[in-house]
Amino acid sequence: MTESPIILVVDDEPLIRQALDTLLRSVGYRVRTFATALDLYEDDCLPQASCLILDIRLPFTSGLDFQQKLTDRGIVVPIIFVTAHGDIPMTVRAMKAGAADFLSKPFRDQDILDSVASAVLKHQEFLGSSKTEADLKSRYTQLSPREQQIMAMATAGLMNKQIAGELGLSEITVKIHRGKVSRKMSAKTFADLVKMAELLGLSHR
């Protein structure tokens, strides 16, 4: 059974933290709450989180500065900013830095739930695409240097005869290599192999 997503809440107002904790748990999320960004930063739960609800005005460091700190550390988590002091410049800065949403207090329960659901979905899609890319690169590294070379040439549109001529091989040898490439890359069709080459950034010449 898949575990429910973890939602992190950082807000210096105890009542807000409690309200969000209760609301989010009521729809099945796991929740961790913190009074300051420093408390969260020193915790080890960030890599497991699917969404971060972050007050923009916090003790010691602002939510916007904390967002930048996470980016600098390479931590990818959708951030929903909430504030009673929001203005257009802050909203623009937050969104340009990759914030998932920006809500002004007081917000409706349904608004925050919709925003969290959207952020969690985007995060899951990101993890899925990252895993796919990692798997693809892993399969590619299993190819021999010759197979990698032939994959690049074939997906660039060269015929077996052309590849054989350029590499000084027989056509039958090229066909054998191409068959190995398709099997190792788990490409069901040549079109699949071309798409994989595009994702890997392969090019001939």
Secondary structure, 3 states (H helix, E strand, C coil): CCCCCEEEEECCCHHHHHHHHHHHHHCCCEEEEECCHHHHHCCCCHHHEEEEEEECCCCCCCHHHHHHHHHHHCCCCCEEEEECCCCHHHHHHHHHCCCCEEEECCCCHHHHHHHHHHHHHHHHHHHHHHHHHHHHHHHHHCCCHHHHHHHHHHHCCCCHHHHHHHHCCCHHHHHHHHHHHHHHHCCCCHHHHHHHHHHHCCCCC
